[in-house]
Amino acid sequence: MTTLPIKMTVDILSHLYNDNFDTLYLVAGDGDYLPLIKEVIRRGKLVYLAFFSRGLNKELLNHVDKYICLDEVYFD
């Protein structure tokens, strides 16, 4: 059985290769998404990241075009 993150990654890559979007909005903080982010950017698309600080791999911040910490939105 395929897990949800793998299905999501396959869907994103499928849409990427079919040129179906210009900007990827990813709500995640897991470093496992770094190769996906790099591929999306390599193909000339923008990547916007939203995350909660507790689950963030800070390496992601160096590779996305824009990001927002959801802590400030949900926990103020």
mmCIF file of the N, C-alpha and C atoms, coordinates in Angstrom:
data_MODEL
# 
_entry.id   MODEL 
# 
loop_
_atom_site.group_PDB 
_atom_site.id 
_atom_site.type_symbol 
_atom_site.label_atom_id 
_atom_site.label_alt_id 
_atom_site.label_comp_id 
_atom_site.label_asym_id 
_atom_site.label_entity_id 
_atom_site.label_seq_id 
_atom_site.pdbx_PDB_ins_code 
_atom_site.Cartn_x 
_atom_site.Cartn_y 
_atom_site.Cartn_z 
_atom_site.occupancy 
_atom_site.B_iso_or_equiv 
_atom_site.pdbx_formal_charge 
_atom_site.auth_seq_id 
_atom_site.auth_comp_id 
_atom_site.auth_asym_id 
_atom_site.auth_atom_id 
_atom_site.pdbx_PDB_model_num 
ATOM 1   N N  . MET A 1 1  ? 0.842  -1.193 0.000   1.00 0.00 ? 1  MET A N  1 
ATOM 2   C CA . MET A 1 1  ? 0.000  0.000  0.000   1.00 0.00 ? 1  MET A CA 1 
ATOM 3   C C  . MET A 1 1  ? 0.878  1.245  0.000   1.00 0.00 ? 1  MET A C  1 
ATOM 4   N N  . THR A 1 2  ? 0.543  2.191  -0.852  1.00 0.00 ? 2  THR A N  1 
ATOM 5   C CA . THR A 1 2  ? 1.302  3.420  -0.971  1.00 0.00 ? 2  THR A CA 1 
ATOM 6   C C  . THR A 1 2  ? 0.853  4.414  0.090   1.00 0.00 ? 2  THR A C  1 
ATOM 7   N N  . THR A 1 3  ? 1.816  5.074  0.721   1.00 0.00 ? 3  THR A N  1 
ATOM 8   C CA . THR A 1 3  ? 1.474  6.049  1.751   1.00 0.00 ? 3  THR A CA 1 
ATOM 9   C C  . THR A 1 3  ? 1.094  7.382  1.119   1.00 0.00 ? 3  THR A C  1 
ATOM 10  N N  . LEU A 1 4  ? 0.398  8.189  1.871   1.00 0.00 ? 4  LEU A N  1 
ATOM 11  C CA . LEU A 1 4  ? -0.087 9.476  1.380   1.00 0.00 ? 4  LEU A CA 1 
ATOM 12  C C  . LEU A 1 4  ? 1.040  10.393 0.901   1.00 0.00 ? 4  LEU A C  1 
ATOM 13  N N  . PRO A 1 5  ? 2.159  10.564 1.627   1.00 0.00 ? 5  PRO A N  1 
ATOM 14  C CA . PRO A 1 5  ? 3.218  11.444 1.101   1.00 0.00 ? 5  PRO A CA 1 
ATOM 15  C C  . PRO A 1 5  ? 3.771  10.971 -0.244  1.00 0.00 ? 5  PRO A C  1 
ATOM 16  N N  . ILE A 1 6  ? 3.855  9.669  -0.446  1.00 0.00 ? 6  ILE A N  1 
ATOM 17  C CA . ILE A 1 6  ? 4.348  9.161  -1.728  1.00 0.00 ? 6  ILE A CA 1 
ATOM 18  C C  . ILE A 1 6  ? 3.342  9.455  -2.832  1.00 0.00 ? 6  ILE A C  1 
ATOM 19  N N  . LYS A 1 7  ? 2.060  9.246  -2.564  1.00 0.00 ? 7  LYS A N  1 
ATOM 20  C CA . LYS A 1 7  ? 1.021  9.551  -3.548  1.00 0.00 ? 7  LYS A CA 1 
ATOM 21  C C  . LYS A 1 7  ? 1.037  11.037 -3.905  1.00 0.00 ? 7  LYS A C  1 
ATOM 22  N N  . MET A 1 8  ? 1.190  11.881 -2.887  1.00 0.00 ? 8  MET A N  1 
ATOM 23  C CA . MET A 1 8  ? 1.216  13.317 -3.117  1.00 0.00 ? 8  MET A CA 1 
ATOM 24  C C  . MET A 1 8  ? 2.425  13.694 -3.981  1.00 0.00 ? 8  MET A C  1 
ATOM 25  N N  . THR A 1 9  ? 3.568  13.122 -3.692  1.00 0.00 ? 9  THR A N  1 
ATOM 26  C CA . THR A 1 9  ? 4.771  13.401 -4.465  1.00 0.00 ? 9  THR A CA 1 
ATOM 27  C C  . THR A 1 9  ? 4.610  12.955 -5.910  1.00 0.00 ? 9  THR A C  1 
ATOM 28  N N  . VAL A 1 10 ? 4.054  11.774 -6.117  1.00 0.00 ? 10 VAL A N  1 
ATOM 29  C CA . VAL A 1 10 ? 3.818  11.283 -7.477  1.00 0.00 ? 10 VAL A CA 1 
ATOM 30  C C  . VAL A 1 10 ? 2.856  12.211 -8.215  1.00 0.00 ? 10 VAL A C  1 
ATOM 31  N N  . ASP A 1 11 ? 1.793  12.642 -7.551  1.00 0.00 ? 11 ASP A N  1 
ATOM 32  C CA . ASP A 1 11 ? 0.837  13.568 -8.176  1.00 0.00 ? 11 ASP A CA 1 
ATOM 33  C C  . ASP A 1 11 ? 1.505  14.888 -8.552  1.00 0.00 ? 11 ASP A C  1 
ATOM 34  N N  . ILE A 1 12 ? 2.303  15.433 -7.639  1.00 0.00 ? 12 ILE A N  1 
ATOM 35  C CA . ILE A 1 12 ? 2.992  16.702 -7.911  1.00 0.00 ? 12 ILE A CA 1 
ATOM 36  C C  . ILE A 1 12 ? 3.937  16.547 -9.100  1.00 0.00 ? 12 ILE A C  1 
ATOM 37  N N  . LEU A 1 13 ? 4.722  15.467 -9.107  1.00 0.00 ? 13 LEU A N  1 
ATOM 38  C CA . LEU A 1 13 ? 5.651  15.256 -10.220 1.00 0.00 ? 13 LEU A CA 1 
ATOM 39  C C  . LEU A 1 13 ? 4.916  15.066 -11.543 1.00 0.00 ? 13 LEU A C  1 
ATOM 40  N N  . SER A 1 14 ? 3.808  14.363 -11.510 1.00 0.00 ? 14 SER A N  1 
ATOM 41  C CA . SER A 1 14 ? 3.012  14.176 -12.720 1.00 0.00 ? 14 SER A CA 1 
ATOM 42  C C  . SER A 1 14 ? 2.528  15.511 -13.267 1.00 0.00 ? 14 SER A C  1 
ATOM 43  N N  . HIS A 1 15 ? 1.996  16.358 -12.387 1.00 0.00 ? 15 HIS A N  1 
ATOM 44  C CA . HIS A 1 15 ? 1.527  17.678 -12.816 1.00 0.00 ? 15 HIS A CA 1 
ATOM 45  C C  . HIS A 1 15 ? 2.693  18.567 -13.243 1.00 0.00 ? 15 HIS A C  1 
ATOM 46  N N  . LEU A 1 16 ? 3.824  18.417 -12.583 1.00 0.00 ? 16 LEU A N  1 
ATOM 47  C CA . LEU A 1 16 ? 5.020  19.180 -12.946 1.00 0.00 ? 16 LEU A CA 1 
ATOM 48  C C  . LEU A 1 16 ? 5.458  18.847 -14.367 1.00 0.00 ? 16 LEU A C  1 
ATOM 49  N N  . TYR A 1 17 ? 5.574  17.564 -14.682 1.00 0.00 ? 17 TYR A N  1 
ATOM 50  C CA . TYR A 1 17 ? 6.041  17.144 -16.001 1.00 0.00 ? 17 TYR A CA 1 
ATOM 51  C C  . TYR A 1 17 ? 5.036  17.440 -17.110 1.00 0.00 ? 17 TYR A C  1 
ATOM 52  N N  . ASN A 1 18 ? 3.762  17.607 -16.727 1.00 0.00 ? 18 ASN A N  1 
ATOM 53  C CA . ASN A 1 18 ? 2.741  17.995 -17.695 1.00 0.00 ? 18 ASN A CA 1 
ATOM 54  C C  . ASN A 1 18 ? 2.542  19.509 -17.741 1.00 0.00 ? 18 ASN A C  1 
ATOM 55  N N  . ASP A 1 19 ? 3.379  20.244 -16.999 1.00 0.00 ? 19 ASP A N  1 
ATOM 56  C CA . ASP A 1 19 ? 3.371  21.708 -16.965 1.00 0.00 ? 19 ASP A CA 1 
ATOM 57  C C  . ASP A 1 19 ? 2.002  22.267 -16.563 1.00 0.00 ? 19 ASP A C  1 
ATOM 58  N N  . ASN A 1 20 ? 1.406  21.662 -15.538 1.00 0.00 ? 20 ASN A N  1 
ATOM 59  C CA . ASN A 1 20 ? 0.068  22.044 -15.091 1.00 0.00 ? 20 ASN A CA 1 
ATOM 60  C C  . ASN A 1 20 ? 0.038  23.117 -14.010 1.00 0.00 ? 20 ASN A C  1 
ATOM 61  N N  . PHE A 1 21 ? 1.201  23.572 -13.540 1.00 0.00 ? 21 PHE A N  1 
ATOM 62  C CA . PHE A 1 21 ? 1.203  24.622 -12.525 1.00 0.00 ? 21 PHE A CA 1 
ATOM 63  C C  . PHE A 1 21 ? 2.465  25.458 -12.649 1.00 0.00 ? 21 PHE A C  1 
ATOM 64  N N  . ASP A 1 22 ? 2.386  26.659 -12.074 1.00 0.00 ? 22 ASP A N  1 
ATOM 65  C CA . ASP A 1 22 ? 3.538  27.560 -12.048 1.00 0.00 ? 22 ASP A CA 1 
ATOM 66  C C  . ASP A 1 22 ? 4.127  27.680 -10.646 1.00 0.00 ? 22 ASP A C  1 
ATOM 67  N N  . THR A 1 23 ? 3.285  27.474 -9.641  1.00 0.00 ? 23 THR A N  1 
ATOM 68  C CA . THR A 1 23 ? 3.715  27.610 -8.246  1.00 0.00 ? 23 THR A CA 1 
ATOM 69  C C  . THR A 1 23 ? 3.199  26.428 -7.439  1.00 0.00 ? 23 THR A C  1 
ATOM 70  N N  . LEU A 1 24 ? 4.099  25.827 -6.686  1.00 0.00 ? 24 LEU A N  1 
ATOM 71  C CA . LEU A 1 24 ? 3.726  24.753 -5.764  1.00 0.00 ? 24 LEU A CA 1 
ATOM 72  C C  . LEU A 1 24 ? 3.585  25.349 -4.376  1.00 0.00 ? 24 LEU A C  1 
ATOM 73  N N  . TYR A 1 25 ? 2.430  25.168 -3.780  1.00 0.00 ? 25 TYR A N  1 
ATOM 74  C CA . TYR A 1 25 ? 2.186  25.568 -2.401  1.00 0.00 ? 25 TYR A CA 1 
ATOM 75  C C  . TYR A 1 25 ? 2.228  24.298 -1.563  1.00 0.00 ? 25 TYR A C  1 
ATOM 76  N N  . LEU A 1 26 ? 3.259  24.164 -0.769  1.00 0.00 ? 26 LEU A N  1 
ATOM 77  C CA . LEU A 1 26 ? 3.464  22.955 0.020   1.00 0.00 ? 26 LEU A CA 1 
ATOM 78  C C  . LEU A 1 26 ? 3.319  23.280 1.498   1.00 0.00 ? 26 LEU A C  1 
ATOM 79  N N  . VAL A 1 27 ? 2.413  22.580 2.162   1.00 0.00 ? 27 VAL A N  1 
ATOM 80  C CA . VAL A 1 27 ? 2.238  22.733 3.605   1.00 0.00 ? 27 VAL A CA 1 
ATOM 81  C C  . VAL A 1 27 ? 2.878  21.521 4.246   1.00 0.00 ? 27 VAL A C  1 
ATOM 82  N N  . ALA A 1 28 ? 4.117  21.683 4.647   1.00 0.00 ? 28 ALA A N  1 
ATOM 83  C CA . ALA A 1 28 ? 4.896  20.576 5.201   1.00 0.00 ? 28 ALA A CA 1 
ATOM 84  C C  . ALA A 1 28 ? 6.197  21.140 5.758   1.00 0.00 ? 28 ALA A C  1 
ATOM 85  N N  . GLY A 1 29 ? 6.841  20.368 6.595   1.00 0.00 ? 29 GLY A N  1 
ATOM 86  C CA . GLY A 1 29 ? 8.131  20.785 7.117   1.00 0.00 ? 29 GLY A CA 1 
ATOM 87  C C  . GLY A 1 29 ? 9.150  19.667 7.089   1.00 0.00 ? 29 GLY A C  1 
ATOM 88  N N  . ASP A 1 30 ? 8.749  18.535 6.574   1.00 0.00 ? 30 ASP A N  1 
ATOM 89  C CA . ASP A 1 30 ? 9.579  17.341 6.566   1.00 0.00 ? 30 ASP A CA 1 
ATOM 90  C C  . ASP A 1 30 ? 10.684 17.448 5.515   1.00 0.00 ? 30 ASP A C  1 
ATOM 91  N N  . GLY A 1 31 ? 11.898 17.179 5.925   1.00 0.00 ? 31 GLY A N  1 
ATOM 92  C CA . GLY A 1 31 ? 13.033 17.231 5.017   1.00 0.00 ? 31 GLY A CA 1 
ATOM 93  C C  . GLY A 1 31 ? 12.970 16.226 3.893   1.00 0.00 ? 31 GLY A C  1 
ATOM 94  N N  . ASP A 1 32 ? 12.122 15.222 4.007   1.00 0.00 ? 32 ASP A N  1 
ATOM 95  C CA . ASP A 1 32 ? 11.974 14.243 2.930   1.00 0.00 ? 32 ASP A CA 1 
ATOM 96  C C  . ASP A 1 32 ? 11.440 14.888 1.649   1.00 0.00 ? 32 ASP A C  1 
ATOM 97  N N  . TYR A 1 33 ? 10.862 16.078 1.759   1.00 0.00 ? 33 TYR A N  1 
ATOM 98  C CA . TYR A 1 33 ? 10.345 16.761 0.583   1.00 0.00 ? 33 TYR A CA 1 
ATOM 99  C C  . TYR A 1 33 ? 11.417 17.571 -0.148  1.00 0.00 ? 33 TYR A C  1 
ATOM 100 N N  . LEU A 1 34 ? 12.627 17.628 0.369   1.00 0.00 ? 34 LEU A N  1 
ATOM 101 C CA . LEU A 1 34 ? 13.676 18.425 -0.255  1.00 0.00 ? 34 LEU A CA 1 
ATOM 102 C C  . LEU A 1 34 ? 13.970 18.005 -1.698  1.00 0.00 ? 34 LEU A C  1 
ATOM 103 N N  . PRO A 1 35 ? 14.109 16.723 -2.008  1.00 0.00 ? 35 PRO A N  1 
ATOM 104 C CA . PRO A 1 35 ? 14.334 16.362 -3.420  1.00 0.00 ? 35 PRO A CA 1 
ATOM 105 C C  . PRO A 1 35 ? 13.184 16.796 -4.334  1.00 0.00 ? 35 PRO A C  1 
ATOM 106 N N  . LEU A 1 36 ? 11.963 16.716 -3.847  1.00 0.00 ? 36 LEU A N  1 
ATOM 107 C CA . LEU A 1 36 ? 10.813 17.169 -4.627  1.00 0.00 ? 36 LEU A CA 1 
ATOM 108 C C  . LEU A 1 36 ? 10.906 18.669 -4.872  1.00 0.00 ? 36 LEU A C  1 
ATOM 109 N N  . ILE A 1 37 ? 11.194 19.428 -3.839  1.00 0.00 ? 37 ILE A N  1 
ATOM 110 C CA . ILE A 1 37 ? 11.310 20.875 -3.949  1.00 0.00 ? 37 ILE A CA 1 
ATOM 111 C C  . ILE A 1 37 ? 12.408 21.237 -4.953  1.00 0.00 ? 37 ILE A C  1 
ATOM 112 N N  . LYS A 1 38 ? 13.533 20.573 -4.856  1.00 0.00 ? 38 LYS A N  1 
ATOM 113 C CA . LYS A 1 38 ? 14.638 20.855 -5.780  1.00 0.00 ? 38 LYS A CA 1 
ATOM 114 C C  . LYS A 1 38 ? 14.246 20.569 -7.228  1.00 0.00 ? 38 LYS A C  1 
ATOM 115 N N  . GLU A 1 39 ? 13.515 19.499 -7.459  1.00 0.00 ? 39 GLU A N  1 
ATOM 116 C CA . GLU A 1 39 ? 13.091 19.158 -8.818  1.00 0.00 ? 39 GLU A CA 1 
ATOM 117 C C  . GLU A 1 39 ? 12.093 20.172 -9.350  1.00 0.00 ? 39 GLU A C  1 
ATOM 118 N N  . VAL A 1 40 ? 11.170 20.601 -8.524  1.00 0.00 ? 40 VAL A N  1 
ATOM 119 C CA . VAL A 1 40 ? 10.178 21.589 -8.943  1.00 0.00 ? 40 VAL A CA 1 
ATOM 120 C C  . VAL A 1 40 ? 10.891 22.894 -9.323  1.00 0.00 ? 40 VAL A C  1 
ATOM 121 N N  . ILE A 1 41 ? 11.850 23.314 -8.525  1.00 0.00 ? 41 ILE A N  1 
ATOM 122 C CA . ILE A 1 41 ? 12.592 24.539 -8.819  1.00 0.00 ? 41 ILE A CA 1 
ATOM 123 C C  . ILE A 1 41 ? 13.476 24.350 -10.055 1.00 0.00 ? 41 ILE A C  1 
ATOM 124 N N  . ARG A 1 42 ? 14.090 23.196 -10.187 1.00 0.00 ? 42 ARG A N  1 
ATOM 125 C CA . ARG A 1 42 ? 14.927 22.911 -11.356 1.00 0.00 ? 42 ARG A CA 1 
ATOM 126 C C  . ARG A 1 42 ? 14.128 23.043 -12.654 1.00 0.00 ? 42 ARG A C  1 
ATOM 127 N N  . ARG A 1 43 ? 12.848 22.707 -12.566 1.00 0.00 ? 43 ARG A N  1 
ATOM 128 C CA . ARG A 1 43 ? 11.973 22.787 -13.744 1.00 0.00 ? 43 ARG A CA 1 
ATOM 129 C C  . ARG A 1 43 ? 11.381 24.197 -13.931 1.00 0.00 ? 43 ARG A C  1 
ATOM 130 N N  . GLY A 1 44 ? 11.873 25.170 -13.150 1.00 0.00 ? 44 GLY A N  1 
ATOM 131 C CA . GLY A 1 44 ? 11.493 26.562 -13.352 1.00 0.00 ? 44 GLY A CA 1 
ATOM 132 C C  . GLY A 1 44 ? 10.229 27.017 -12.661 1.00 0.00 ? 44 GLY A C  1 
ATOM 133 N N  . LYS A 1 45 ? 9.764  26.261 -11.692 1.00 0.00 ? 45 LYS A N  1 
ATOM 134 C CA . LYS A 1 45 ? 8.548  26.630 -10.977 1.00 0.00 ? 45 LYS A CA 1 
ATOM 135 C C  . LYS A 1 45 ? 8.905  27.278 -9.630  1.00 0.00 ? 45 LYS A C  1 
ATOM 136 N N  . LEU A 1 46 ? 7.950  28.001 -9.067  1.00 0.00 ? 46 LEU A N  1 
ATOM 137 C CA . LEU A 1 46 ? 8.111  28.582 -7.737  1.00 0.00 ? 46 LEU A CA 1 
ATOM 138 C C  . LEU A 1 46 ? 7.631  27.596 -6.685  1.00 0.00 ? 46 LEU A C  1 
ATOM 139 N N  . VAL A 1 47 ? 8.233  27.662 -5.495  1.00 0.00 ? 47 VAL A N  1 
ATOM 140 C CA . VAL A 1 47 ? 7.798  26.825 -4.374  1.00 0.00 ? 47 VAL A CA 1 
ATOM 141 C C  . VAL A 1 47 ? 7.584  27.729 -3.165  1.00 0.00 ? 47 VAL A C  1 
ATOM 142 N N  . TYR A 1 48 ? 6.343  27.708 -2.653  1.00 0.00 ? 48 TYR A N  1 
ATOM 143 C CA . TYR A 1 48 ? 5.996  28.418 -1.436  1.00 0.00 ? 48 TYR A CA 1 
ATOM 144 C C  . TYR A 1 48 ? 5.734  27.372 -0.366  1.00 0.00 ? 48 TYR A C  1 
ATOM 145 N N  . LEU A 1 49 ? 6.310  27.581 0.800   1.00 0.00 ? 49 LEU A N  1 
ATOM 146 C CA . LEU A 1 49 ? 6.241  26.605 1.883   1.00 0.00 ? 49 LEU A CA 1 
ATOM 147 C C  . LEU A 1 49 ? 5.538  27.207 3.092   1.00 0.00 ? 49 LEU A C  1 
ATOM 148 N N  . ALA A 1 50 ? 4.614  26.462 3.668   1.00 0.00 ? 50 ALA A N  1 
ATOM 149 C CA . ALA A 1 50 ? 3.986  26.823 4.938   1.00 0.00 ? 50 ALA A CA 1 
ATOM 150 C C  . ALA A 1 50 ? 4.252  25.670 5.896   1.00 0.00 ? 50 ALA A C  1 
ATOM 151 N N  . PHE A 1 51 ? 4.556  26.010 7.154   1.00 0.00 ? 51 PHE A N  1 
ATOM 152 C CA . PHE A 1 51 ? 4.979  24.970 8.091   1.00 0.00 ? 51 PHE A CA 1 
ATOM 153 C C  . PHE A 1 51 ? 4.719  25.391 9.531   1.00 0.00 ? 51 PHE A C  1 
ATOM 154 N N  . PHE A 1 52 ? 4.701  24.410 10.424  1.00 0.00 ? 52 PHE A N  1 
ATOM 155 C CA . PHE A 1 52 ? 4.733  24.643 11.856  1.00 0.00 ? 52 PHE A CA 1 
ATOM 156 C C  . PHE A 1 52 ? 6.168  24.423 12.307  1.00 0.00 ? 52 PHE A C  1 
ATOM 157 N N  . SER A 1 53 ? 6.679  25.285 13.153  1.00 0.00 ? 53 SER A N  1 
ATOM 158 C CA . SER A 1 53 ? 8.092  25.236 13.519  1.00 0.00 ? 53 SER A CA 1 
ATOM 159 C C  . SER A 1 53 ? 8.492  23.919 14.181  1.00 0.00 ? 53 SER A C  1 
ATOM 160 N N  . ARG A 1 54 ? 7.577  23.308 14.875  1.00 0.00 ? 54 ARG A N  1 
ATOM 161 C CA . ARG A 1 54 ? 7.899  22.068 15.582  1.00 0.00 ? 54 ARG A CA 1 
ATOM 162 C C  . ARG A 1 54 ? 8.312  20.937 14.635  1.00 0.00 ? 54 ARG A C  1 
ATOM 163 N N  . GLY A 1 55 ? 7.793  20.918 13.414  1.00 0.00 ? 55 GLY A N  1 
ATOM 164 C CA . GLY A 1 55 ? 8.110  19.840 12.493  1.00 0.00 ? 55 GLY A CA 1 
ATOM 165 C C  . GLY A 1 55 ? 8.986  20.270 11.325  1.00 0.00 ? 55 GLY A C  1 
ATOM 166 N N  . LEU A 1 56 ? 9.649  21.408 11.461  1.00 0.00 ? 56 LEU A N  1 
ATOM 167 C CA . LEU A 1 56 ? 10.391 21.961 10.334  1.00 0.00 ? 56 LEU A CA 1 
ATOM 168 C C  . LEU A 1 56 ? 11.821 21.446 10.260  1.00 0.00 ? 56 LEU A C  1 
ATOM 169 N N  . ASN A 1 57 ? 12.205 21.006 9.078   1.00 0.00 ? 57 ASN A N  1 
ATOM 170 C CA . ASN A 1 57 ? 13.611 20.779 8.756   1.00 0.00 ? 57 ASN A CA 1 
ATOM 171 C C  . ASN A 1 57 ? 14.090 22.092 8.148   1.00 0.00 ? 57 ASN A C  1 
ATOM 172 N N  . LYS A 1 58 ? 14.943 22.807 8.848   1.00 0.00 ? 58 LYS A N  1 
ATOM 173 C CA . LYS A 1 58 ? 15.345 24.160 8.446   1.00 0.00 ? 58 LYS A CA 1 
ATOM 174 C C  . LYS A 1 58 ? 16.064 24.206 7.108   1.00 0.00 ? 58 LYS A C  1 
ATOM 175 N N  . GLU A 1 59 ? 16.564 23.087 6.647   1.00 0.00 ? 59 GLU A N  1 
ATOM 176 C CA . GLU A 1 59 ? 17.209 23.018 5.332   1.00 0.00 ? 59 GLU A CA 1 
ATOM 177 C C  . GLU A 1 59 ? 16.234 23.431 4.226   1.00 0.00 ? 59 GLU A C  1 
ATOM 178 N N  . LEU A 1 60 ? 14.946 23.165 4.420   1.00 0.00 ? 60 LEU A N  1 
ATOM 179 C CA . LEU A 1 60 ? 13.945 23.511 3.411   1.00 0.00 ? 60 LEU A CA 1 
ATOM 180 C C  . LEU A 1 60 ? 13.910 25.013 3.125   1.00 0.00 ? 60 LEU A C  1 
ATOM 181 N N  . LEU A 1 61 ? 14.140 25.809 4.157   1.00 0.00 ? 61 LEU A N  1 
ATOM 182 C CA . LEU A 1 61 ? 14.031 27.260 4.010   1.00 0.00 ? 61 LEU A CA 1 
ATOM 183 C C  . LEU A 1 61 ? 15.049 27.819 3.022   1.00 0.00 ? 61 LEU A C  1 
ATOM 184 N N  . ASN A 1 62 ? 16.157 27.133 2.848   1.00 0.00 ? 62 ASN A N  1 
ATOM 185 C CA . ASN A 1 62 ? 17.199 27.589 1.926   1.00 0.00 ? 62 ASN A CA 1 
ATOM 186 C C  . ASN A 1 62 ? 16.874 27.289 0.472   1.00 0.00 ? 62 ASN A C  1 
ATOM 187 N N  . HIS A 1 63 ? 15.802 26.556 0.223   1.00 0.00 ? 63 HIS A N  1 
ATOM 188 C CA . HIS A 1 63 ? 15.519 26.100 -1.139  1.00 0.00 ? 63 HIS A CA 1 
ATOM 189 C C  . HIS A 1 63 ? 14.182 26.568 -1.695  1.00 0.00 ? 63 HIS A C  1 
ATOM 190 N N  . VAL A 1 64 ? 13.361 27.201 -0.892  1.00 0.00 ? 64 VAL A N  1 
ATOM 191 C CA . VAL A 1 64 ? 12.053 27.639 -1.380  1.00 0.00 ? 64 VAL A CA 1 
ATOM 192 C C  . VAL A 1 64 ? 12.087 29.131 -1.718  1.00 0.00 ? 64 VAL A C  1 
ATOM 193 N N  . ASP A 1 65 ? 11.121 29.553 -2.519  1.00 0.00 ? 65 ASP A N  1 
ATOM 194 C CA . ASP A 1 65 ? 11.063 30.950 -2.934  1.00 0.00 ? 65 ASP A CA 1 
ATOM 195 C C  . ASP A 1 65 ? 10.451 31.851 -1.869  1.00 0.00 ? 65 ASP A C  1 
ATOM 196 N N  . LYS A 1 66 ? 9.525  31.303 -1.122  1.00 0.00 ? 66 LYS A N  1 
ATOM 197 C CA . LYS A 1 66 ? 8.840  32.070 -0.076  1.00 0.00 ? 66 LYS A CA 1 
ATOM 198 C C  . LYS A 1 66 ? 8.343  31.099 0.969   1.00 0.00 ? 66 LYS A C  1 
ATOM 199 N N  . TYR A 1 67 ? 8.294  31.543 2.217   1.00 0.00 ? 67 TYR A N  1 
ATOM 200 C CA . TYR A 1 67 ? 7.773  30.666 3.264   1.00 0.00 ? 67 TYR A CA 1 
ATOM 201 C C  . TYR A 1 67 ? 7.056  31.459 4.340   1.00 0.00 ? 67 TYR A C  1 
ATOM 202 N N  . ILE A 1 68 ? 6.205  30.746 5.067   1.00 0.00 ? 68 ILE A N  1 
ATOM 203 C CA . ILE A 1 68 ? 5.486  31.333 6.203   1.00 0.00 ? 68 ILE A CA 1 
ATOM 204 C C  . ILE A 1 68 ? 5.407  30.298 7.318   1.00 0.00 ? 68 ILE A C  1 
ATOM 205 N N  . CYS A 1 69 ? 5.681  30.771 8.514   1.00 0.00 ? 69 CYS A N  1 
ATOM 206 C CA . CYS A 1 69 ? 5.545  29.917 9.694   1.00 0.00 ? 69 CYS A CA 1 
ATOM 207 C C  . CYS A 1 69 ? 4.101  30.026 10.177  1.00 0.00 ? 69 CYS A C  1 
ATOM 208 N N  . LEU A 1 70 ? 3.426  28.910 10.222  1.00 0.00 ? 70 LEU A N  1 
ATOM 209 C CA . LEU A 1 70 ? 2.012  28.899 10.615  1.00 0.00 ? 70 LEU A CA 1 
ATOM 210 C C  . LEU A 1 70 ? 1.808  29.073 12.111  1.00 0.00 ? 70 LEU A C  1 
ATOM 211 N N  . ASP A 1 71 ? 2.867  28.969 12.901  1.00 0.00 ? 71 ASP A N  1 
ATOM 212 C CA . ASP A 1 71 ? 2.753  29.204 14.348  1.00 0.00 ? 71 ASP A CA 1 
ATOM 213 C C  . ASP A 1 71 ? 2.170  30.584 14.604  1.00 0.00 ? 71 ASP A C  1 
ATOM 214 N N  . GLU A 1 72 ? 2.666  31.568 13.862  1.00 0.00 ? 72 GLU A N  1 
ATOM 215 C CA . GLU A 1 72 ? 2.232  32.950 14.053  1.00 0.00 ? 72 GLU A CA 1 
ATOM 216 C C  . GLU A 1 72 ? 0.758  33.135 13.681  1.00 0.00 ? 72 GLU A C  1 
ATOM 217 N N  . VAL A 1 73 ? 0.264  32.340 12.776  1.00 0.00 ? 73 VAL A N  1 
ATOM 218 C CA . VAL A 1 73 ? -1.115 32.427 12.330  1.00 0.00 ? 73 VAL A CA 1 
ATOM 219 C C  . VAL A 1 73 ? -2.053 31.709 13.294  1.00 0.00 ? 73 VAL A C  1 
ATOM 220 N N  . TYR A 1 74 ? -1.643 30.526 13.755  1.00 0.00 ? 74 TYR A N  1 
ATOM 221 C CA . TYR A 1 74 ? -2.535 29.667 14.542  1.00 0.00 ? 74 TYR A CA 1 
ATOM 222 C C  . TYR A 1 74 ? -2.355 29.756 16.040  1.00 0.00 ? 74 TYR A C  1 
ATOM 223 N N  . PHE A 1 75 ? -1.215 30.237 16.525  1.00 0.00 ? 75 PHE A N  1 
ATOM 224 C CA . PHE A 1 75 ? -0.947 30.178 17.964  1.00 0.00 ? 75 PHE A CA 1 
ATOM 225 C C  . PHE A 1 75 ? -0.748 31.515 18.626  1.00 0.00 ? 75 PHE A C  1 
ATOM 226 N N  . ASP A 1 76 ? -1.147 32.609 18.004  1.00 0.00 ? 76 ASP A N  1 
ATOM 227 C CA . ASP A 1 76 ? -1.041 33.919 18.653  1.00 0.00 ? 76 ASP A CA 1 
ATOM 228 C C  . ASP A 1 76 ? -2.244 34.237 19.489  1.00 0.00 ? 76 ASP A C  1 
# 
